[in-house]
Structures are given as structure tokens and as C-alpha cells.
Amino acid sequence: MLLFVREGESFAAEIPEWVAQWLRSRQERAERKFLKADESELAVATIPDLQAKVRRQAERQARVESGISEFRLWLYDRIRHGLARLESEPYQVFENAAARLTDAQAPGLARILRQCAGIPNSGEGWQERLLDKLSLLHLATEGFLQSAFLPEDLQQDLRSIVGFTVSQDELLKEATAVRDNWQVMGQRLEIEERLKTQRTWLRGEESGRWALILSFAHGVQPLDQSFSTGSTQDAELVFFPGRMQQRALLKEKFGQAQPLNSFRAYESADAFADDYAQYLASNPWVESFPAALANLKAGFSEGGTMIVYDRENSILPLASVSGVDWQILALSGGFEFSLFGEWNGERLLPLSIVSDSGYARLDQRSLVSVA
């Protein structure tokens, strides 16, 4: 050993091949043993976790089905007694039923039911509007209880409506990503008590596919700023399961965002209506649908509310949003423009406009609703 330290160069001969082979085989055996032990430990740890997860899912499924069965009786009673009496009944009639749905872990249905509470006092035609909402609730409850006989994508839609969630981490790992240059069309902010909900609409330049990015924040927590309205971003998105697959998550961005000067849009209101009807046939519970229309002009109806119309004089009424109508008139200057917004089946809520002056986001302050 002393000689090796003093004259190490004398020991610089290469390791014989048979020694190198023996060392490699020894290393490989050690690695296989380690991996086998690691997999064994992982399997032991995973099986109980999976069993517990399946048990929790089964328990929630049973709880939801029980709550929905109870809610069906409430719904039948309302229809049997007639809708007219609901105009004089207190808000608690709806709130109590919604609270029971929440307790049964069906928060999605509870939210829709709470929306029904204000309809009886919403003015002329409230009976039809309330019946529409209650009919959709009835369709959702019946569909969920019979979901075993429905296609997988429709089952996913029903689970989402009822209030089941999908793990975002699992979705990012397992779902196939869609890469495109995504046009950031518009954004809407809703505030209910201290909860903020941000809805960001994207559309693929090449695919034409719509994507909805949701962000939630409570109190002073910041909202997600991954996408800026009026820009185009090369990115990969993953989509939540369902029949039409609109809600998405950002997986990865590439490069810098570029300014958006124009966006893909329907050439006429009729073309938009055809697509909307097709989507509604696939998912009748849709509450808002993205609408981008070109070749529009602005005007006012006989009642004084603002409308937009295309070259064929097909009219789309706009949702009443303070200040936005004058913004549209000022930016368009009486000329044709493109408009993006959310269509709720009756009116279009405008979120952005492209005119001769370029892209402009319509006044965000006017789009904040406080419950």
C-alpha cells in the first residue's frame, strides 16, 4: 500500500475484462435487488391506499344518490302543487332543499337550486324561466341515477354537474396535452361574498378549439395570471373529461406571448346559432357558451336596450352591463366590428371587441357581480 502511494503510476494498468464484467454483474444484481424491494414496499403501501380510496368513493356515491332521491320528492311536490304558489313562498323553501343537497355532497345541484330562488320575483315570464331550471335539475338527477346506462363522457358531465371534482394533479399527469397558439379572447370576474372566480376564455388558432381556464381566490389571495387578455400564447393545455371538453388546465407555455390583433369569429349569427344548438344537444346544462362574431354593427331596440346585428340583420340582444354599450359605440365608431362574449341562451355578455383600433377588453369593473 505504501508503494502504491509513492509510485501510483506503476499501478496504472487497466482492469482485466473478466474483473470488469464481474463488477458490472455485481452492480446489476444490487440494482435489481433494490428495485424489487422498492416495488414491494410501494405495493404494500399502495394497496391499502387504493382500497381506502375506493371505499370513500363508494360511500360518497351512496350518499349522493340518497340525497338526490330525497330531492326528487321535493321537486315532484313543487310541480304537483303548482309553480304559482312559489311566488309567495319564502327564500328558505329553496335554501333548505339546497342545504340538504350540500350535506349529501352534491354542491353543484345545490348551486343551481339556489339560482332558482330569485326567479319567482324576477318579473314577467318567471314561470317559464323557473320551469326551465327545474327541468334541467330533474334531467340531471334522473340522468345521474341512471348513469350506468349512459356513455362514459356523458357520465363525466353529470358528475361535474352534481359536484364531483377531478384531481388536477392526476389530470396533468395522465391527460393528453393539446398544443396550439391560444388566443386569449376575454376574461370575466365574478365575486360572491369573499370568493373570486375568474373565467378566462382561449381559442386555438389552428384547431379552433375553445378552452376555459378557471381560477379561484378567497379574500385577498391573488388570481392566476398565466394568460393576459388580448394576447396569443403558444402553450399546452389538458382538458377535463366530458362530452364537449371545454374546461382546461395549463400544462406548459412556450416562448413569450404575442399581441392579439384579431380573432377567429363566426361570419354570421346563424352560423353561431348552429354550433350552439349542437353543443346544447350534447350538454343541455351549459350555462354560458363562448361566442365570437364578426361583421357586427351596434344599435338599440325599441325598448332602449343595446343590440348587435350582422350583415343579414340577424339580431343578438346584449346583457345589460353599465357602461359597456357606450364603450362598444365609441370603439366601433359606427363601423363593423368583431365581438366576443358569453351567450346564456338569451343574451350575449360582451367581454372584448376588435375594431379598426384593434383589440380592446371591455370594462372589467362592470363585469364584477357581488352577491
SVG drawing of the C-alpha trace seen along z (x, -y; Angstrom):
<svg xmlns="http://www.w3.org/2000/svg" viewBox="-101 -57 108 70">
<polyline fill="none" stroke="black" stroke-width="0.4" points="0.0,0.0 2.9,-2.3 4.4,-1.5 1.1,-2.3 1.0,-5.7 4.6,-6.6 4.6,-5.1 1.0,-5.1 1.9,-5.3 3.3,-1.8 -0.2,-0.5 -1.9,-2.3 -2.6,0.9 -6.2,1.4 -8.6,3.6 -8.8,7.1 -12.0,7.7 -13.1,10.6 -12.8,8.3 -14.8,5.5 -17.5,8.0 -17.7,9.3 -18.1,5.8 -20.8,4.9 -22.8,8.1 -22.5,7.4 -23.7,3.8 -26.7,5.0 -27.7,7.6 -27.6,5.0 -29.8,2.6 -32.3,5.4 -32.5,6.3 -33.0,2.6 -35.8,2.1 -37.5,5.3 -37.5,4.3 -38.7,0.8 -41.6,2.1 -42.6,4.5 -42.7,1.7 -44.6,-0.5 -47.2,2.2 -47.7,2.8 -48.1,-0.9 -50.4,-1.4 -52.9,1.4 -54.4,0.1 -54.5,-3.4 -56.3,-2.3 -58.8,-0.2 -59.4,-3.3 -59.9,-5.5 -62.4,-3.0 -64.3,-2.8 -64.5,-6.6 -65.8,-6.9 -68.4,-4.2 -69.6,-5.9 -69.9,-9.3 -71.7,-7.8 -74.2,-6.2 -74.6,-9.5 -75.2,-11.5 -77.7,-9.0 -79.6,-9.1 -79.6,-12.9 -80.8,-13.0 -83.6,-10.6 -84.8,-12.8 -84.5,-15.9 -86.6,-14.2 -89.5,-14.0 -89.1,-17.8 -89.1,-18.5 -92.2,-16.4 -94.0,-18.2 -93.3,-21.6 -94.6,-20.6 -97.6,-18.8 -98.7,-21.9 -98.0,-24.2 -95.4,-26.9 -97.7,-29.9 -97.6,-29.5 -93.7,-29.7 -94.1,-33.5 -95.4,-34.0 -93.2,-31.4 -90.0,-32.4 -86.5,-32.0 -85.9,-29.3 -88.1,-26.9 -85.2,-26.7 -82.4,-27.3 -83.4,-24.4 -83.5,-21.9 -80.2,-23.3 -78.6,-22.8 -79.7,-19.2 -78.1,-18.7 -74.9,-20.2 -74.9,-17.9 -75.4,-15.0 -72.2,-16.1 -74.0,-17.4 -72.9,-21.0 -73.3,-21.5 -77.0,-20.8 -77.3,-22.9 -75.8,-25.9 -78.3,-25.5 -81.2,-25.3 -80.1,-28.5 -80.2,-30.2 -83.9,-29.3 -84.7,-31.1 -84.8,-34.5 -86.6,-33.6 -90.2,-33.9 -89.6,-37.6 -87.7,-38.3 -90.7,-39.8 -92.9,-38.7 -92.3,-35.3 -90.8,-33.9 -92.8,-30.7 -91.2,-29.7 -87.7,-30.5 -88.2,-28.6 -89.7,-25.6 -86.7,-25.6 -84.3,-25.5 -86.3,-22.9 -86.5,-20.7 -82.7,-20.8 -82.4,-19.8 -84.8,-16.9 -82.9,-15.8 -79.6,-15.9 -80.9,-13.9 -82.6,-11.2 -79.5,-11.0 -77.2,-10.6 -79.3,-7.8 -79.3,-6.0 -75.7,-6.9 -74.6,-3.3 -76.5,-3.0 -75.0,-6.2 -71.8,-6.8 -68.7,-7.5 -68.3,-11.1 -71.9,-11.9 -71.4,-10.3 -68.4,-12.7 -70.6,-15.7 -73.3,-14.5 -70.7,-14.0 -69.4,-17.5 -72.9,-19.0 -73.6,-17.1 -70.4,-18.4 -67.8,-15.7 -64.3,-17.1 -61.3,-15.8 -57.8,-15.8 -55.8,-18.4 -52.5,-16.7 -53.7,-13.4 -55.2,-15.3 -51.8,-17.0 -50.0,-13.6 -52.5,-11.4 -54.4,-13.5 -53.1,-14.1 -51.9,-17.7 -53.1,-19.8 -50.6,-22.3 -51.7,-25.4 -51.3,-29.1 -54.0,-30.1 -55.8,-33.4 -56.8,-34.9 -60.2,-36.1 -61.7,-37.5 -62.0,-37.3 -64.8,-37.6 -64.5,-38.1 -67.3,-37.2 -67.3,-38.0 -69.6,-36.2 -69.1,-37.3 -65.3,-36.8 -64.8,-34.2 -63.5,-35.4 -64.0,-33.4 -62.0,-34.3 -63.1,-32.8 -60.5,-33.1 -61.6,-32.0 -59.0,-30.8 -59.3,-29.6 -56.8,-27.7 -55.6,-29.5 -55.1,-26.2 -57.6,-23.9 -60.4,-26.4 -60.9,-24.7 -62.3,-26.6 -60.8,-26.3 -62.0,-27.7 -59.4,-28.4 -60.9,-28.8 -59.1,-30.4 -60.5,-30.8 -59.2,-33.0 -60.6,-33.8 -60.3,-37.2 -57.0,-38.9 -55.5,-35.9 -54.2,-36.6 -55.9,-35.1 -53.9,-33.2 -52.2,-35.5 -50.9,-32.8 -52.8,-34.4 -53.3,-38.0 -56.3,-39.1 -55.5,-40.4 -52.5,-38.1 -51.6,-34.9 -49.6,-32.2 -48.0,-29.1 -48.9,-26.5 -50.0,-23.0 -53.4,-22.5 -55.0,-19.4 -58.8,-19.2 -61.2,-17.9 -63.1,-14.8 -66.6,-15.2 -68.5,-15.2 -67.5,-18.6 -64.4,-19.2 -64.1,-22.9 -62.6,-23.4 -58.8,-23.1 -55.6,-23.5 -52.3,-25.0 -49.5,-22.4 -46.7,-24.3 -46.0,-27.6 -43.5,-28.1 -41.9,-31.5 -43.4,-34.9 -47.0,-36.0 -47.7,-38.0 -50.3,-40.7 -53.7,-39.7 -54.9,-41.9 -57.8,-39.8 -59.5,-36.6 -61.4,-33.7 -65.1,-34.5 -68.4,-33.4 -69.3,-35.3 -73.0,-35.4 -75.3,-34.9 -76.9,-31.9 -73.6,-30.1 -73.1,-30.7 -76.6,-29.5 -76.0,-26.2 -72.9,-25.5 -74.7,-26.5 -77.6,-24.2 -75.2,-21.3 -73.5,-21.9 -76.8,-22.3 -77.9,-18.9 -74.8,-17.3 -74.8,-19.2 -78.2,-20.8 -76.9,-22.0 -74.4,-24.5 -74.9,-27.9 -72.7,-30.0 -71.2,-29.4 -68.3,-31.3 -69.4,-33.5 -67.1,-35.3 -68.9,-37.0 -67.6,-39.2 -69.3,-41.7 -71.4,-43.2 -72.9,-46.7 -74.4,-48.1 -77.8,-49.6 -80.7,-49.9 -84.0,-48.1 -87.4,-49.9 -87.1,-49.4 -83.8,-51.2 -81.6,-48.2 -78.5,-47.7 -78.4,-45.0 -75.8,-43.9 -76.8,-42.7 -74.9,-41.1 -75.0,-41.7 -78.2,-39.6 -79.8,-41.8 -79.9,-38.8 -80.1,-40.4 -78.4,-39.3 -79.5,-41.1 -76.8,-42.2 -76.8,-41.7 -77.3,-44.9 -73.9,-45.9 -73.4,-49.5 -71.0,-51.5 -70.2,-48.7 -72.7,-49.7 -71.1,-53.1 -67.7,-51.6 -68.8,-49.5 -70.2,-52.5 -67.1,-54.6 -64.7,-51.9 -66.6,-50.9 -67.4,-54.4 -70.4,-53.2 -68.4,-50.7 -68.3,-46.9 -66.5,-45.1 -66.0,-41.7 -67.3,-40.9 -66.5,-38.2 -68.6,-37.3 -70.6,-34.7 -74.0,-33.6 -76.5,-32.3 -79.2,-31.3 -81.0,-34.6 -78.4,-37.4 -74.7,-38.0 -72.5,-39.3 -69.7,-41.2 -66.2,-40.8 -63.9,-42.1 -64.1,-43.8 -61.9,-44.1 -62.5,-47.2 -60.3,-49.3 -58.5,-50.4 -57.5,-46.8 -58.3,-44.6 -59.9,-46.1 -61.1,-44.5 -64.4,-45.8 -64.6,-47.4 -63.8,-44.7 -65.2,-46.7 -68.7,-46.4 -68.4,-42.7 -68.0,-42.2 -71.1,-40.9 -71.5,-41.0 -74.0,-38.6"/>
</svg>
